[in-house]
Amino acid sequence: MMRPYAFFSTAVIAAGVALSAPQARAEYPEKPIRIVVALAAGGPTDAVARLIGDQMSQALGQPIIVDNKPGASGQIGYEFAVRSDADGYTLMLTTNTVTTLPYINTAVQKDLAEKFAPISIIGIGDLVIAVNSEVPVKTFPEFIEYAKKNPGKLNFGAQGGTDLITNQFLNYKAGIETELVRYGGAAPAIQALLANQVQYGISSIGPFKQYIDEGKLRPLALTGFKPYAGLPGVPVASATLPDFVSTIWTGLAAPVGTPAAAITKLNGAMQKALASPDVQAKIRQLGYEPNPSSPAEFAKLIKDEAAQWKGLADKGLLKP
């Protein structure tokens, strides 16, 4: 005859086995994702983050929140992201700043770019050098001549990033001396330029375009390899200063160590977002040409650019 506790013992053992069995892991993502932006709200980088975040959110089925952390030319935002858990829920809207920051802020470690796992490039574009319309120069050569005759009189409004290092490169190549005024992002720097508190700025085309069209800013030169159809008649700076070239890009990355499965899923969401004609048009309005990529392609872009800036720094051409 079965003893009364036999069934009880069997049931307890079965329950114990069930409780100790590995639980099915929820599919990523299972909660909201944050994109850190190292510049103030209102600028082109912030706009790209919000545009891409909205689109990727639809593909991933989770909210994506943009978290602006401006200051110290980007150091605050980048270091916050680096210290975050590498779990796929904190991402970084990266720009050229990840390669230039170590050379404009000595508090930042030289290997900053290596602390991020690339997800995808978003877009690549040119910078435009523009002056307030009240500055008495009409062309890029006139700007250089004016700066040479008036050392220290021209103030440069720095958004905090590639524009900073590009301006240093410009000062070196042109043999001029201008004064640096730092701002926490594109929006405050542009407002200062419009008010003639600073006389010139360097930016992606998008943020300057409206004010150029309105005649408030005068474009002098593009820093890329060829003219831009949206700014007819504006020459490339290298026509005046040979080898003076500086392009910009933006992309999405995560703290190094983020699971490969999360990187793959985020890359897929990015590809889907950038396949939208509407998104492509908006990216172009912000001054970038849409350029979705694989993580490996993005990693190569970062590595090559970091090597370029290091080479200039080693020659003493870049200073904090």
Long-range contacts (C-beta under 8 A, 24 or more apart in sequence): 28-88, 28-259, 28-261, 28-262, 28-265, 29-60, 29-61, 29-62, 29-88, 29-89, 29-262, 29-265, 30-62, 31-62, 31-89, 32-62, 32-63, 32-64, 32-65, 32-89, 33-57, 33-60, 33-62, 33-63, 33-64, 33-65, 33-88, 33-89, 33-90, 33-91, 34-64, 34-65, 34-66, 34-67, 34-89, 34-90, 34-91, 35-64, 35-65, 35-66, 35-67, 35-91, 35-92, 35-93, 35-252, 36-67, 36-69, 36-77, 36-80, 36-81, 36-84, 36-90, 36-91, 36-92, 36-93, 37-66, 37-67, 37-68, 37-69, 37-77, 37-93, 38-69, 38-70, 38-74, 38-75, 38-76, 38-77, 38-78, 38-92, 38-93, 38-97, 38-160, 39-68, 39-70, 39-74, 39-77, 39-159, 39-160, 39-161, 39-184, 39-185, 39-186, 40-68, 40-70, 40-184, 40-185, 40-186, 40-187, 40-188, 41-66, 41-68, 41-185, 41-187, 42-185, 42-186, 42-187, 43-159, 43-185, 43-186, 43-187, 43-190, 43-207, 44-186, 44-203, 44-204, 44-206, 44-207, 44-286, 44-287, 45-93, 45-95, 45-185, 45-186, 45-250, 46-185, 46-186, 47-206, 47-286, 48-93, 48-122, 48-123, 48-250, 48-283, 48-286, 48-288, 49-93, 51-279, 51-282, 51-283, 52-93, 52-122, 52-252, 52-270, 52-273, 52-274, 52-279, 55-269, 55-272, 55-273, 55-276, 55-279, 56-266, 56-269, 56-270, 56-272, 56-273, 59-268, 59-269, 59-272, 59-273, 60-265, 60-266, 60-269, 66-93, 70-160, 70-184, 70-185, 71-184, 72-105, 72-107, 73-97, 73-101, 73-104, 73-105, 73-158, 73-160, 73-161, 73-164, 73-182, 74-101, 74-105, 74-160, 74-161, 75-101, 75-105, 75-107, 75-108, 78-108, 78-112, 79-108, 81-116, 81-255, 82-112, 82-115, 82-116, 82-255, 84-255, 85-255, 86-117, 86-254, 86-255, 86-256, 86-257, 86-258, 86-259, 87-258, 87-259, 87-262, 88-254, 88-258, 88-259, 88-262, 88-263, 88-266, 90-254, 90-255, 91-119, 91-252, 91-253, 91-254, 91-266, 92-116, 92-252, 92-253, 92-254, 92-255, 93-250, 93-251, 93-252, 94-118, 94-250, 94-251, 94-252, 94-253, 94-302, 95-161, 95-162, 95-248, 95-249, 95-250, 95-251, 96-161, 96-162, 96-248, 96-249, 96-305, 97-160, 97-161, 97-162, 98-253, 98-302, 99-302, 99-305, 99-306, 99-309, 100-161, 100-162, 100-164, 100-165, 100-309, 101-161, 103-165, 103-309, 103-310, 103-312, 103-313, 103-318, 103-320, 104-164, 104-165, 104-168, 104-318, 104-320, 105-320, 106-320, 110-310, 113-302, 113-303, 113-306, 114-256, 115-255, 115-256, 116-253, 116-254, 116-255, 116-256, 117-253, 117-254, 117-255, 117-256, 117-257, 117-258, 117-263, 117-295, 118-251, 118-253, 118-295, 118-296, 118-298, 118-299, 118-302, 119-251, 119-252, 119-253, 119-254, 119-263, 119-266, 119-267, 119-270, 119-295, 119-298, 120-251, 120-252, 120-266, 120-267, 120-270, 120-271, 120-274, 120-292, 120-293, 120-294, 120-295, 120-298, 121-249, 121-250, 121-251, 121-291, 121-292, 121-293, 121-297, 121-298, 121-301, 122-249, 122-250, 122-251, 122-252, 122-270, 122-274, 122-283, 122-288, 122-290, 122-291, 122-292, 123-249, 123-250, 123-283, 123-286, 123-288, 123-289, 123-290, 123-291, 124-247, 124-248, 124-249, 124-288, 124-289, 124-291, 125-204, 125-205, 125-224, 125-247, 125-248, 125-249, 125-287, 125-288, 125-289, 126-204, 126-205, 126-222, 126-223, 126-224, 126-228, 126-247, 126-248, 126-287, 127-162, 127-163, 127-166, 127-202, 127-203, 127-204, 127-205, 127-222, 127-223, 127-224, 127-246, 127-247, 127-248, 128-202, 128-203, 128-204, 128-205, 128-208, 128-212, 128-219, 128-221, 128-222, 128-223, 128-228, 128-231, 128-234, 129-170, 129-200, 129-201, 129-202, 129-219, 129-220, 129-221, 129-222, 129-223, 129-237, 130-193, 130-200, 130-201, 130-202, 130-203, 130-208, 130-212, 130-217, 130-218, 130-219, 130-220, 131-199, 131-200, 131-217, 131-218, 131-220, 132-193, 132-194, 132-196, 132-198, 132-199, 132-200, 132-216, 132-217, 132-218, 133-215, 133-216, 133-217, 133-218, 134-196, 135-196, 135-199, 135-200, 135-218, 137-218, 137-220, 138-218, 139-220, 140-220, 140-221, 140-235, 140-237, 140-240, 141-240, 143-200, 143-220, 144-174, 144-176, 144-240, 144-241, 147-174, 147-176, 147-177, 147-178, 148-174, 148-175, 148-176, 151-176, 151-177, 152-177, 152-178, 152-179, 153-199, 154-178, 154-179, 154-199, 154-200, 155-179, 155-180, 155-181, 155-197, 155-198, 155-199, 155-200, 156-180, 156-181, 156-198, 156-199, 156-200, 156-201, 156-202, 157-181, 157-183, 157-189, 157-190, 157-192, 157-193, 157-197, 157-198, 157-200, 157-201, 158-182, 158-183, 158-189, 158-201, 159-183, 159-185, 159-186, 159-189, 159-190, 159-201, 159-203, 160-184, 160-185, 160-189, 162-246, 162-248, 163-201, 163-202, 163-203, 165-246, 165-309, 165-318, 166-202, 166-223, 166-246, 167-202, 168-317, 168-318, 168-319, 169-244, 169-246, 169-312, 169-317, 169-318, 170-202, 170-237, 170-241, 170-244, 172-317, 173-241, 173-243, 173-244, 174-241, 193-217, 203-287, 204-248, 204-286, 204-287, 204-288, 205-230, 205-231, 205-287, 206-285, 206-286, 206-287, 206-288, 207-286, 207-287, 209-285, 209-287, 223-247, 248-287, 248-288, 249-288, 249-291, 249-301, 250-288, 251-293, 251-298, 251-301, 253-298, 263-295, 267-294, 267-295
